[in-house]
Amino acid sequence: MIICKLDDLIWQNRTTAKDIHEKTGLSESTLSDLRSNLTKGYEARTIDLICKYFNCKVGDLLEYIPDKNLSS
């Protein structure tokens, strides 16, 4: 499973989802879905804008956690 660490970045950088929305143009609902890990997919443009905003790498935003239910 892929998890989004947007909340961690927001906390570490002392910013808000509203500020991200205002500076990137990403909708507040998109940011909310990412923060709640409710998104069904990740658009490259969205990831790009967030990484530019935080000056971070994709790995700082998204993390792969192996699913325990899948067999090798």
PQR file with spaces between the fields and no chain letter, atoms N, CA, C, O and H, PARSE charges and radii, in Angstrom:
ATOM       1  N    MET     1       0.841   -1.170    0.000 -0.4000 1.5000
ATOM       2  CA   MET     1       0.000    0.000    0.000 -0.0000 2.0000
ATOM       3  C    MET     1       0.887    1.234    0.000  0.5500 1.7000
ATOM       4  O    MET     1       1.976    1.238    0.574 -0.5500 1.4000
ATOM       5  N    ILE     2       0.412    2.257   -0.640 -0.4000 1.5000
ATOM       6  CA   ILE     2       1.102    3.550   -0.670 -0.0000 2.0000
ATOM       7  C    ILE     2       0.410    4.469    0.335  0.5500 1.7000
ATOM       8  O    ILE     2      -0.811    4.623    0.309 -0.5500 1.4000
ATOM       9  H    ILE     2      -0.473    2.255   -1.106  0.4000 1.0000
ATOM      10  N    ILE     3       1.190    5.069    1.208 -0.4000 1.5000
ATOM      11  CA   ILE     3       0.616    6.046    2.135 -0.0000 2.0000
ATOM      12  C    ILE     3       1.209    7.423    1.835  0.5500 1.7000
ATOM      13  O    ILE     3       2.363    7.550    1.426 -0.5500 1.4000
ATOM      14  H    ILE     3       2.182    4.944    1.230  0.4000 1.0000
ATOM      15  N    CYS     4       0.404    8.419    2.045 -0.4000 1.5000
ATOM      16  CA   CYS     4       0.808    9.795    1.822 -0.0000 2.0000
ATOM      17  C    CYS     4       1.171   10.423    3.168  0.5500 1.7000
ATOM      18  O    CYS     4       0.413   10.339    4.134 -0.5500 1.4000
ATOM      19  H    CYS     4      -0.534    8.315    2.377  0.4000 1.0000
ATOM      20  N    LYS     5       2.327   11.043    3.208 -0.4000 1.5000
ATOM      21  CA   LYS     5       2.818   11.651    4.446 -0.0000 2.0000
ATOM      22  C    LYS     5       2.671   13.176    4.431  0.5500 1.7000
ATOM      23  O    LYS     5       3.489   13.901    4.998 -0.5500 1.4000
ATOM      24  H    LYS     5       2.943   11.111    2.423  0.4000 1.0000
ATOM      25  N    LEU     6       1.611   13.642    3.771 -0.4000 1.5000
ATOM      26  CA   LEU     6       1.384   15.081    3.674 -0.0000 2.0000
ATOM      27  C    LEU     6       1.196   15.716    5.042  0.5500 1.7000
ATOM      28  O    LEU     6       1.706   16.810    5.288 -0.5500 1.4000
ATOM      29  H    LEU     6       0.946   13.053    3.311  0.4000 1.0000
ATOM      30  N    ASP     7       0.480   15.058    5.925 -0.4000 1.5000
ATOM      31  CA   ASP     7       0.293   15.612    7.278 -0.0000 2.0000
ATOM      32  C    ASP     7       1.632   15.824    7.974  0.5500 1.7000
ATOM      33  O    ASP     7       1.835   16.841    8.639 -0.5500 1.4000
ATOM      34  H    ASP     7       0.066   14.170    5.725  0.4000 1.0000
ATOM      35  N    ASP     8       2.545   14.865    7.823 -0.4000 1.5000
ATOM      36  CA   ASP     8       3.874   15.001    8.433 -0.0000 2.0000
ATOM      37  C    ASP     8       4.606   16.217    7.877  0.5500 1.7000
ATOM      38  O    ASP     8       5.214   16.981    8.627 -0.5500 1.4000
ATOM      39  H    ASP     8       2.379   14.040    7.283  0.4000 1.0000
ATOM      40  N    LEU     9       4.544   16.390    6.557 -0.4000 1.5000
ATOM      41  CA   LEU     9       5.209   17.534    5.938 -0.0000 2.0000
ATOM      42  C    LEU     9       4.590   18.855    6.387  0.5500 1.7000
ATOM      43  O    LEU     9       5.300   19.831    6.630 -0.5500 1.4000
ATOM      44  H    LEU     9       4.050   15.769    5.948  0.4000 1.0000
ATOM      45  N    ILE    10       3.281   18.877    6.494 -0.4000 1.5000
ATOM      46  CA   ILE    10       2.593   20.083    6.963 -0.0000 2.0000
ATOM      47  C    ILE    10       3.047   20.427    8.380  0.5500 1.7000
ATOM      48  O    ILE    10       3.354   21.582    8.678 -0.5500 1.4000
ATOM      49  H    ILE    10       2.704   18.084    6.297  0.4000 1.0000
ATOM      50  N    TRP    11       3.087   19.427    9.242 -0.4000 1.5000
ATOM      51  CA   TRP    11       3.487   19.649   10.630 -0.0000 2.0000
ATOM      52  C    TRP    11       4.946   20.079   10.717  0.5500 1.7000
ATOM      53  O    TRP    11       5.273   21.041   11.413 -0.5500 1.4000
ATOM      54  H    TRP    11       2.838   18.489    9.000  0.4000 1.0000
ATOM      55  N    GLN    12       5.829   19.363   10.007 -0.4000 1.5000
ATOM      56  CA   GLN    12       7.264   19.659   10.061 -0.0000 2.0000
ATOM      57  C    GLN    12       7.583   21.060    9.534  0.5500 1.7000
ATOM      58  O    GLN    12       8.507   21.714   10.017 -0.5500 1.4000
ATOM      59  H    GLN    12       5.564   18.582    9.442  0.4000 1.0000
ATOM      60  N    ASN    13       6.826   21.508    8.555 -0.4000 1.5000
ATOM      61  CA   ASN    13       7.084   22.811    7.937 -0.0000 2.0000
ATOM      62  C    ASN    13       6.203   23.924    8.480  0.5500 1.7000
ATOM      63  O    ASN    13       6.243   25.055    7.996 -0.5500 1.4000
ATOM      64  H    ASN    13       6.075   20.977    8.163  0.4000 1.0000
ATOM      65  N    ARG    14       5.419   23.598    9.474 -0.4000 1.5000
ATOM      66  CA   ARG    14       4.544   24.576   10.131 -0.0000 2.0000
ATOM      67  C    ARG    14       3.739   25.394    9.119  0.5500 1.7000
ATOM      68  O    ARG    14       3.767   26.625    9.111 -0.5500 1.4000
ATOM      69  H    ARG    14       5.386   22.679    9.867  0.4000 1.0000
ATOM      70  N    THR    15       3.030   24.665    8.279 -0.4000 1.5000
ATOM      71  CA   THR    15       2.188   25.306    7.279 -0.0000 2.0000
ATOM      72  C    THR    15       0.773   24.763    7.417  0.5500 1.7000
ATOM      73  O    THR    15       0.485   24.022    8.358 -0.5500 1.4000
ATOM      74  H    THR    15       3.007   23.665    8.286  0.4000 1.0000
ATOM      75  N    THR    16      -0.089   25.112    6.518 -0.4000 1.5000
ATOM      76  CA   THR    16      -1.467   24.630    6.552 -0.0000 2.0000
ATOM      77  C    THR    16      -1.896   24.157    5.172  0.5500 1.7000
ATOM      78  O    THR    16      -1.304   24.539    4.162 -0.5500 1.4000
ATOM      79  H    THR    16       0.145   25.713    5.754  0.4000 1.0000
ATOM      80  N    ALA    17      -2.919   23.333    5.137 -0.4000 1.5000
ATOM      81  CA   ALA    17      -3.482   22.892    3.864 -0.0000 2.0000
ATOM      82  C    ALA    17      -4.020   24.101    3.094  0.5500 1.7000
ATOM      83  O    ALA    17      -3.954   24.142    1.865 -0.5500 1.4000
ATOM      84  H    ALA    17      -3.400   23.023    5.957  0.4000 1.0000
ATOM      85  N    LYS    18      -4.544   25.067    3.818 -0.4000 1.5000
ATOM      86  CA   LYS    18      -5.064   26.271    3.159 -0.0000 2.0000
ATOM      87  C    LYS    18      -3.940   27.021    2.448  0.5500 1.7000
ATOM      88  O    LYS    18      -4.136   27.507    1.334 -0.5500 1.4000
ATOM      89  H    LYS    18      -4.597   25.033    4.816  0.4000 1.0000
ATOM      90  N    ASP    19      -2.778   27.121    3.067 -0.4000 1.5000
ATOM      91  CA   ASP    19      -1.645   27.789    2.439 -0.0000 2.0000
ATOM      92  C    ASP    19      -1.183   27.012    1.199  0.5500 1.7000
ATOM      93  O    ASP    19      -0.862   27.612    0.173 -0.5500 1.4000
ATOM      94  H    ASP    19      -2.619   26.727    3.972  0.4000 1.0000
ATOM      95  N    ILE    20      -1.149   25.684    1.296 -0.4000 1.5000
ATOM      96  CA   ILE    20      -0.774   24.864    0.141 -0.0000 2.0000
ATOM      97  C    ILE    20      -1.768   25.106   -0.994  0.5500 1.7000
ATOM      98  O    ILE    20      -1.377   25.300   -2.144 -0.5500 1.4000
ATOM      99  H    ILE    20      -1.410   25.196    2.129  0.4000 1.0000
ATOM     100  N    HIS    21      -3.045   25.092   -0.659 -0.4000 1.5000
ATOM     101  CA   HIS    21      -4.104   25.349   -1.647 -0.0000 2.0000
ATOM     102  C    HIS    21      -3.895   26.695   -2.340  0.5500 1.7000
ATOM     103  O    HIS    21      -3.949   26.787   -3.566 -0.5500 1.4000
ATOM     104  H    HIS    21      -3.363   24.934    0.276  0.4000 1.0000
ATOM     105  N    GLU    22      -3.657   27.731   -1.547 -0.4000 1.5000
ATOM     106  CA   GLU    22      -3.511   29.077   -2.096 -0.0000 2.0000
ATOM     107  C    GLU    22      -2.275   29.219   -2.976  0.5500 1.7000
ATOM     108  O    GLU    22      -2.305   29.931   -3.979 -0.5500 1.4000
ATOM     109  H    GLU    22      -3.613   27.656   -0.551  0.4000 1.0000
ATOM     110  N    LYS    23      -1.180   28.539   -2.603 -0.4000 1.5000
ATOM     111  CA   LYS    23       0.074   28.706   -3.346 -0.0000 2.0000
ATOM     112  C    LYS    23       0.219   27.749   -4.522  0.5500 1.7000
ATOM     113  O    LYS    23       0.983   28.027   -5.446 -0.5500 1.4000
ATOM     114  H    LYS    23      -1.156   27.960   -1.788  0.4000 1.0000
ATOM     115  N    THR    24      -0.502   26.621   -4.508 -0.4000 1.5000
ATOM     116  CA   THR    24      -0.353   25.633   -5.584 -0.0000 2.0000
ATOM     117  C    THR    24      -1.570   25.559   -6.499  0.5500 1.7000
ATOM     118  O    THR    24      -1.468   25.110   -7.641 -0.5500 1.4000
ATOM     119  H    THR    24      -1.123   26.395   -3.758  0.4000 1.0000
ATOM     120  N    GLY    25      -2.715   26.000   -5.998 -0.4000 1.5000
ATOM     121  CA   GLY    25      -3.943   25.881   -6.767 -0.0000 2.0000
ATOM     122  C    GLY    25      -4.611   24.517   -6.628  0.5500 1.7000
ATOM     123  O    GLY    25      -5.661   24.281   -7.226 -0.5500 1.4000
ATOM     124  H    GLY    25      -2.798   26.365   -5.071  0.4000 1.0000
ATOM     125  N    LEU    26      -4.015   23.615   -5.846 -0.4000 1.5000
ATOM     126  CA   LEU    26      -4.644   22.312   -5.610 -0.0000 2.0000
ATOM     127  C    LEU    26      -5.900   22.517   -4.774  0.5500 1.7000
ATOM     128  O    LEU    26      -5.924   23.342   -3.860 -0.5500 1.4000
ATOM     129  H    LEU    26      -3.162   23.806   -5.361  0.4000 1.0000
ATOM     130  N    SER    27      -6.937   21.762   -5.096 -0.4000 1.5000
ATOM     131  CA   SER    27      -8.189   21.939   -4.357 -0.0000 2.0000
ATOM     132  C    SER    27      -8.043   21.446   -2.919  0.5500 1.7000
ATOM     133  O    SER    27      -7.246   20.555   -2.623 -0.5500 1.4000
ATOM     134  H    SER    27      -6.917   21.093   -5.839  0.4000 1.0000
ATOM     135  N    GLU    28      -8.827   22.045   -2.048 -0.4000 1.5000
ATOM     136  CA   GLU    28      -8.805   21.638   -0.647 -0.0000 2.0000
ATOM     137  C    GLU    28      -9.286   20.204   -0.494  0.5500 1.7000
ATOM     138  O    GLU    28      -8.829   19.491    0.399 -0.5500 1.4000
ATOM     139  H    GLU    28      -9.474   22.769   -2.289  0.4000 1.0000
ATOM     140  N    SER    29     -10.210   19.766   -1.360 -0.4000 1.5000
ATOM     141  CA   SER    29     -10.691   18.379   -1.272 -0.0000 2.0000
ATOM     142  C    SER    29      -9.597   17.400   -1.691  0.5500 1.7000
ATOM     143  O    SER    29      -9.487   16.320   -1.111 -0.5500 1.4000
ATOM     144  H    SER    29     -10.582   20.345   -2.086  0.4000 1.0000
ATOM     145  N    THR    30      -8.795   17.753   -2.678 -0.4000 1.5000
ATOM     146  CA   THR    30      -7.666   16.896   -3.070 -0.0000 2.0000
ATOM     147  C    THR    30      -6.681   16.777   -1.924  0.5500 1.7000
ATOM     148  O    THR    30      -6.224   15.680   -1.603 -0.5500 1.4000
ATOM     149  H    THR    30      -8.884   18.631   -3.150  0.4000 1.0000
ATOM     150  N    LEU    31      -6.355   17.891   -1.310 -0.4000 1.5000
ATOM     151  CA   LEU    31      -5.422   17.871   -0.175 -0.0000 2.0000
ATOM     152  C    LEU    31      -5.991   17.075    0.987  0.5500 1.7000
ATOM     153  O    LEU    31      -5.260   16.335    1.645 -0.5500 1.4000
ATOM     154  H    LEU    31      -6.726   18.782   -1.571  0.4000 1.0000
ATOM     155  N    SER    32      -7.281   17.216    1.248 -0.4000 1.5000
ATOM     156  CA   SER    32      -7.924   16.464    2.319 -0.0000 2.0000
ATOM     157  C    SER    32      -7.867   14.962    2.055  0.5500 1.7000
ATOM     158  O    SER    32      -7.580   14.177    2.958 -0.5500 1.4000
ATOM     159  H    SER    32      -7.875   17.817    0.713  0.4000 1.0000
ATOM     160  N    ASP    33      -8.144   14.565    0.805 -0.4000 1.5000
ATOM     161  CA   ASP    33      -8.077   13.143    0.445 -0.0000 2.0000
ATOM     162  C    ASP    33      -6.664   12.599    0.609  0.5500 1.7000
ATOM     163  O    ASP    33      -6.480   11.478    1.085 -0.5500 1.4000
ATOM     164  H    ASP    33      -8.377   15.203    0.071  0.4000 1.0000
ATOM     165  N    LEU    34      -5.669   13.384    0.219 -0.4000 1.5000
ATOM     166  CA   LEU    34      -4.281   12.948    0.383 -0.0000 2.0000
ATOM     167  C    LEU    34      -3.922   12.809    1.860  0.5500 1.7000
ATOM     168  O    LEU    34      -3.302   11.824    2.261 -0.5500 1.4000
ATOM     169  H    LEU    34      -5.819   14.294   -0.168  0.4000 1.0000
ATOM     170  N    ARG    35      -4.308   13.782    2.658 -0.4000 1.5000
ATOM     171  CA   ARG    35      -3.995   13.753    4.091 -0.0000 2.0000
ATOM     172  C    ARG    35      -4.660   12.581    4.787  0.5500 1.7000
ATOM     173  O    ARG    35      -4.113   12.034    5.745 -0.5500 1.4000
ATOM     174  H    ARG    35      -4.812   14.582    2.333  0.4000 1.0000
ATOM     175  N    SER    36      -5.840   12.188    4.313 -0.4000 1.5000
ATOM     176  CA   SER    36      -6.598   11.090    4.922 -0.0000 2.0000
ATOM     177  C    SER    36      -6.295    9.740    4.281  0.5500 1.7000
ATOM     178  O    SER    36      -6.857    8.719    4.677 -0.5500 1.4000
ATOM     179  H    SER    36      -6.284   12.631    3.534  0.4000 1.0000
ATOM     180  N    ASN    37      -5.404    9.737    3.287 -0.4000 1.5000
ATOM     181  CA   ASN    37      -5.091    8.517    2.531 -0.0000 2.0000
ATOM     182  C    ASN    37      -6.343    7.902    1.922  0.5500 1.7000
ATOM     183  O    ASN    37      -6.495    6.680    1.903 -0.5500 1.4000
ATOM     184  H    ASN    37      -4.947   10.566    2.965  0.4000 1.0000
ATOM     185  N    LEU    38      -7.237    8.749    1.426 -0.4000 1.5000
ATOM     186  CA   LEU    38      -8.470    8.292    0.798 -0.0000 2.0000
ATOM     187  C    LEU    38      -8.415    8.371   -0.719  0.5500 1.7000
ATOM     188  O    LEU    38      -9.359    7.960   -1.394 -0.5500 1.4000
ATOM     189  H    LEU    38      -7.114    9.741    1.442  0.4000 1.0000
ATOM     190  N    THR    39      -7.325    8.890   -1.264 -0.4000 1.5000
ATOM     191  CA   THR    39      -7.227    9.022   -2.710 -0.0000 2.0000
ATOM     192  C    THR    39      -7.079    7.657   -3.365  0.5500 1.7000
ATOM     193  O    THR    39      -6.449    6.757   -2.809 -0.5500 1.4000
ATOM     194  H    THR    39      -6.558    9.223   -0.716  0.4000 1.0000
ATOM     195  N    LYS    40      -7.660    7.510   -4.540 -0.4000 1.5000
ATOM     196  CA   LYS    40      -7.581    6.247   -5.265 -0.0000 2.0000
ATOM     197  C    LYS    40      -6.428    6.245   -6.260  0.5500 1.7000
ATOM     198  O    LYS    40      -6.087    5.208   -6.827 -0.5500 1.4000
ATOM     199  H    LYS    40      -8.172    8.242   -4.991  0.4000 1.0000
ATOM     200  N    GLY    41      -5.835    7.414   -6.466 -0.4000 1.5000
ATOM     201  CA   GLY    41      -4.728    7.524   -7.403 -0.0000 2.0000
ATOM     202  C    GLY    41      -3.969    8.814   -7.162  0.5500 1.7000
ATOM     203  O    GLY    41      -4.473    9.744   -6.532 -0.5500 1.4000
ATOM     204  H    GLY    41      -6.112    8.257   -6.005  0.4000 1.0000
ATOM     205  N    TYR    42      -2.762    8.855   -7.668 -0.4000 1.5000
ATOM     206  CA   TYR    42      -1.909   10.021   -7.482 -0.0000 2.0000
ATOM     207  C    TYR    42      -1.563   10.599   -8.846  0.5500 1.7000
ATOM     208  O    TYR    42      -0.912    9.937   -9.655 -0.5500 1.4000
ATOM     209  H    TYR    42      -2.352    8.100   -8.180  0.4000 1.0000
ATOM     210  N    GLU    43      -1.989   11.821   -9.105 -0.4000 1.5000
ATOM     211  CA   GLU    43      -1.668   12.482  -10.359 -0.0000 2.0000
ATOM     212  C    GLU    43      -0.264   13.064  -10.266  0.5500 1.7000
ATOM     213  O    GLU    43       0.113   13.650   -9.251 -0.5500 1.4000
ATOM     214  H    GLU    43      -2.518   12.359   -8.448  0.4000 1.0000
ATOM     215  N    ALA    44       0.503   12.894  -11.336 -0.4000 1.5000
ATOM     216  CA   ALA    44       1.875   13.398  -11.362 -0.0000 2.0000
ATOM     217  C    ALA    44       1.908   14.905  -11.105  0.5500 1.7000
ATOM     218  O    ALA    44       2.794   15.390  -10.401 -0.5500 1.4000
ATOM     219  H    ALA    44       0.197   12.418  -12.160  0.4000 1.0000
ATOM     220  N    ARG    45       0.964   15.643  -11.660 -0.4000 1.5000
ATOM     221  CA   ARG    45       0.916   17.098  -11.469 -0.0000 2.0000
ATOM     222  C    ARG    45       0.745   17.447   -9.992  0.5500 1.7000
ATOM     223  O    ARG    45       1.397   18.360   -9.485 -0.5500 1.4000
ATOM     224  H    ARG    45       0.244   15.249  -12.231  0.4000 1.0000
ATOM     225  N    THR    46      -0.125   16.725   -9.314 -0.4000 1.5000
ATOM     226  CA   THR    46      -0.372   16.971   -7.887 -0.0000 2.0000
ATOM     227  C    THR    46       0.894   16.718   -7.074  0.5500 1.7000
ATOM     228  O    THR    46       1.278   17.535   -6.237 -0.5500 1.4000
ATOM     229  H    THR    46      -0.654   15.983   -9.726  0.4000 1.0000
ATOM     230  N    ILE    47       1.540   15.577   -7.330 -0.4000 1.5000
ATOM     231  CA   ILE    47       2.768   15.236   -6.610 -0.0000 2.0000
ATOM     232  C    ILE    47       3.849   16.273   -6.900  0.5500 1.7000
ATOM     233  O    ILE    47       4.575   16.694   -6.000 -0.5500 1.4000
ATOM     234  H    ILE    47       1.228   14.914   -8.010  0.4000 1.0000
ATOM     235  N    ASP    48       3.950   16.678   -8.159 -0.4000 1.5000
ATOM     236  CA   ASP    48       4.930   17.678   -8.558 -0.0000 2.0000
ATOM     237  C    ASP    48       4.724   18.992   -7.807  0.5500 1.7000
ATOM     238  O    ASP    48       5.676   19.566   -7.280 -0.5500 1.4000
ATOM     239  H    ASP    48       3.360   16.336   -8.890  0.4000 1.0000
ATOM     240  N    LEU    49       3.490   19.461   -7.761 -0.4000 1.5000
ATOM     241  CA   LEU    49       3.203   20.732   -7.081 -0.0000 2.0000
ATOM     242  C    LEU    49       3.501   20.660   -5.580  0.5500 1.7000
ATOM     243  O    LEU    49       4.033   21.608   -5.002 -0.5500 1.4000
ATOM     244  H    LEU    49       2.716   18.995   -8.190  0.4000 1.0000
ATOM     245  N    ILE    50       3.162   19.553   -4.968 -0.4000 1.5000
ATOM     246  CA   ILE    50       3.419   19.416   -3.530 -0.0000 2.0000
ATOM     247  C    ILE    50       4.925   19.339   -3.262  0.5500 1.7000
ATOM     248  O    ILE    50       5.426   19.963   -2.326 -0.5500 1.4000
ATOM     249  H    ILE    50       2.730   18.783   -5.438  0.4000 1.0000
ATOM     250  N    CYS    51       5.640   18.573   -4.085 -0.4000 1.5000
ATOM     251  CA   CYS    51       7.096   18.478   -3.906 -0.0000 2.0000
ATOM     252  C    CYS    51       7.770   19.832   -4.130  0.5500 1.7000
ATOM     253  O    CYS    51       8.724   20.171   -3.429 -0.5500 1.4000
ATOM     254  H    CYS    51       5.233   18.066   -4.845  0.4000 1.0000
ATOM     255  N    LYS    52       7.284   20.604   -5.098 -0.4000 1.5000
ATOM     256  CA   LYS    52       7.827   21.952   -5.313 -0.0000 2.0000
ATOM     257  C    LYS    52       7.533   22.839   -4.108  0.5500 1.7000
ATOM     258  O    LYS    52       8.401   23.588   -3.657 -0.5500 1.4000
ATOM     259  H    LYS    52       6.509   20.328   -5.667  0.4000 1.0000
ATOM     260  N    TYR    53       6.327   22.757   -3.594 -0.4000 1.5000
ATOM     261  CA   TYR    53       5.940   23.587   -2.447 -0.0000 2.0000
ATOM     262  C    TYR    53       6.856   23.319   -1.248  0.5500 1.7000
ATOM     263  O    TYR    53       7.322   24.252   -0.594 -0.5500 1.4000
ATOM     264  H    TYR    53       5.622   22.149   -3.960  0.4000 1.0000
ATOM     265  N    PHE    54       7.111   22.032   -0.966 -0.4000 1.5000
ATOM     266  CA   PHE    54       7.925   21.657    0.196 -0.0000 2.0000
ATOM     267  C    PHE    54       9.410   21.522   -0.137  0.5500 1.7000
ATOM     268  O    PHE    54      10.229   21.300    0.755 -0.5500 1.4000
ATOM     269  H    PHE    54       6.733   21.274   -1.498  0.4000 1.0000
ATOM     270  N    ASN    55       9.762   21.656   -1.432 -0.4000 1.5000
ATOM     271  CA   ASN    55      11.135   21.432   -1.859 -0.0000 2.0000
ATOM     272  C    ASN    55      11.618   20.071   -1.337  0.5500 1.7000
ATOM     273  O    ASN    55      12.641   19.965   -0.661 -0.5500 1.4000
ATOM     274  H    ASN    55       9.097   21.836   -2.157  0.4000 1.0000
ATOM     275  N    CYS    56      10.841   19.040   -1.679 -0.4000 1.5000
ATOM     276  CA   CYS    56      11.144   17.694   -1.190 -0.0000 2.0000
ATOM     277  C    CYS    56      11.116   16.691   -2.330  0.5500 1.7000
ATOM     278  O    CYS    56      10.756   17.023   -3.459 -0.5500 1.4000
ATOM     279  H    CYS    56      10.010   19.126   -2.229  0.4000 1.0000
ATOM     280  N    LYS    57      11.496   15.472   -2.021 -0.4000 1.5000
ATOM     281  CA   LYS    57      11.475   14.372   -2.990 -0.0000 2.0000
ATOM     282  C    LYS    57      10.168   13.610   -2.846  0.5500 1.7000
ATOM     283  O    LYS    57       9.486   13.708   -1.826 -0.5500 1.4000
ATOM     284  H    LYS    57      11.789   15.203   -1.103  0.4000 1.0000
ATOM     285  N    VAL    58       9.827   12.850   -3.879 -0.4000 1.5000
ATOM     286  CA   VAL    58       8.596   12.056   -3.853 -0.0000 2.0000
ATOM     287  C    VAL    58       8.595   11.123   -2.641  0.5500 1.7000
ATOM     288  O    VAL    58       7.555   10.924   -2.014 -0.5500 1.4000
ATOM     289  H    VAL    58      10.381   12.771   -4.708  0.4000 1.0000
ATOM     290  N    GLY    59       9.745   10.557   -2.311 -0.4000 1.5000
ATOM     291  CA   GLY    59       9.848    9.653   -1.165 -0.0000 2.0000
ATOM     292  C    GLY    59       9.572   10.321    0.172  0.5500 1.7000
ATOM     293  O    GLY    59       9.259    9.647    1.154 -0.5500 1.4000
ATOM     294  H    GLY    59      10.590   10.719   -2.820  0.4000 1.0000
ATOM     295  N    ASP    60       9.686   11.635    0.214 -0.4000 1.5000
ATOM     296  CA   ASP    60       9.340   12.368    1.436 -0.0000 2.0000
ATOM     297  C    ASP    60       7.829   12.500    1.582  0.5500 1.7000
ATOM     298  O    ASP    60       7.317   12.711    2.681 -0.5500 1.4000
ATOM     299  H    ASP    60       9.941   12.183   -0.583  0.4000 1.0000
ATOM     300  N    LEU    61       7.122   12.373    0.465 -0.4000 1.5000
ATOM     301  CA   LEU    61       5.670   12.534    0.442 -0.0000 2.0000
ATOM     302  C    LEU    61       4.923   11.201    0.443  0.5500 1.7000
ATOM     303  O    LEU    61       3.907   11.050    1.121 -0.5500 1.4000
ATOM     304  H    LEU    61       7.537   12.202   -0.428  0.4000 1.0000
ATOM     305  N    LEU    62       5.437   10.235   -0.324 -0.4000 1.5000
ATOM     306  CA   LEU    62       4.775    8.939   -0.455 -0.0000 2.0000
ATOM     307  C    LEU    62       5.675    7.828    0.056  0.5500 1.7000
ATOM     308  O    LEU    62       6.891    7.866   -0.131 -0.5500 1.4000
ATOM     309  H    LEU    62       6.262   10.358   -0.875  0.4000 1.0000
ATOM     310  N    GLU    63       5.074    6.843    0.699 -0.4000 1.5000
ATOM     311  CA   GLU    63       5.835    5.714    1.227 -0.0000 2.0000
ATOM     312  C    GLU    63       5.111    4.415    0.896  0.5500 1.7000
ATOM     313  O    GLU    63       3.889    4.322    1.008 -0.5500 1.4000
ATOM     314  H    GLU    63       4.086    6.813    0.851  0.4000 1.0000
ATOM     315  N    TYR    64       5.885    3.415    0.486 -0.4000 1.5000
ATOM     316  CA   TYR    64       5.329    2.089    0.209 -0.0000 2.0000
ATOM     317  C    TYR    64       5.436    1.232    1.460  0.5500 1.7000
ATOM     318  O    TYR    64       6.516    1.075    2.028 -0.5500 1.4000
ATOM     319  H    TYR    64       6.878    3.490    0.394  0.4000 1.0000
ATOM     320  N    ILE    65       4.310    0.680    1.880 -0.4000 1.5000
ATOM     321  CA   ILE    65       4.241   -0.253    2.996 -0.0000 2.0000
ATOM     322  C    ILE    65       3.757   -1.578    2.433  0.5500 1.7000
ATOM     323  O    ILE    65       2.640   -1.647    1.919 -0.5500 1.4000
ATOM     324  H    ILE    65       3.432    0.807    1.419  0.4000 1.0000
ATOM     325  N    PRO    66       4.570   -2.646    2.514 -0.5600 1.5000
ATOM     326  CA   PRO    66       4.111   -3.934    1.970  0.2800 2.0000
ATOM     327  C    PRO    66       2.811   -4.402    2.633  0.5500 1.7000
ATOM     328  O    PRO    66       2.627   -4.273    3.844 -0.5500 1.4000
ATOM     329  N    ASP    67       1.933   -4.939    1.819 -0.4000 1.5000
ATOM     330  CA   ASP    67       0.650   -5.465    2.300 -0.0000 2.0000
ATOM     331  C    ASP    67       0.884   -6.862    2.844  0.5500 1.7000
ATOM     332  O    ASP    67       1.385   -7.728    2.127 -0.5500 1.4000
ATOM     333  H    ASP    67       2.083   -5.044    0.836  0.4000 1.0000
ATOM     334  N    LYS    68       0.526   -7.097    4.108 -0.4000 1.5000
ATOM     335  CA   LYS    68       0.743   -8.382    4.760 -0.0000 2.0000
ATOM     336  C    LYS    68      -0.151   -9.485    4.181  0.5500 1.7000
ATOM     337  O    LYS    68       0.133  -10.669    4.364 -0.5500 1.4000
ATOM     338  H    LYS    68       0.119   -6.394    4.691  0.4000 1.0000
ATOM     339  N    ASN    69      -1.220   -9.108    3.488 -0.4000 1.5000
ATOM     340  CA   ASN    69      -2.162  -10.084    2.963 -0.0000 2.0000
ATOM     341  C    ASN    69      -1.741  -10.686    1.629  0.5500 1.7000
ATOM     342  O    ASN    69      -2.322  -11.680    1.191 -0.5500 1.4000
ATOM     343  H    ASN    69      -1.450   -8.146    3.339  0.4000 1.0000
ATOM     344  N    LEU    70      -0.739  -10.099    0.975 -0.4000 1.5000
ATOM     345  CA   LEU    70      -0.305  -10.608   -0.318 -0.0000 2.0000
ATOM     346  C    LEU    70       0.808  -11.628   -0.123  0.5500 1.7000
ATOM     347  O    LEU    70       1.730  -11.410    0.663 -0.5500 1.4000
ATOM     348  H    LEU    70      -0.267   -9.292    1.331  0.4000 1.0000
ATOM     349  N    SER    71       0.720  -12.734   -0.839 -0.4000 1.5000
ATOM     350  CA   SER    71       1.769  -13.735   -0.752 -0.0000 2.0000
ATOM     351  C    SER    71       2.854  -13.420   -1.772  0.5500 1.7000
ATOM     352  O    SER    71       2.582  -12.797   -2.797 -0.5500 1.4000
ATOM     353  H    SER    71      -0.029  -12.911   -1.478  0.4000 1.0000
ATOM     354  N    SER    72       4.059  -13.840   -1.501 -0.4000 1.5000
ATOM     355  CA   SER    72       5.186  -13.560   -2.389 -0.0000 2.0000
ATOM     356  C    SER    72       5.132  -14.368   -3.644  0.5500 1.7000
ATOM     357  O    SER    72       6.012  -14.246   -4.495 -0.5500 1.4000
ATOM     358  H    SER    72       4.280  -14.347   -0.667  0.4000 1.0000
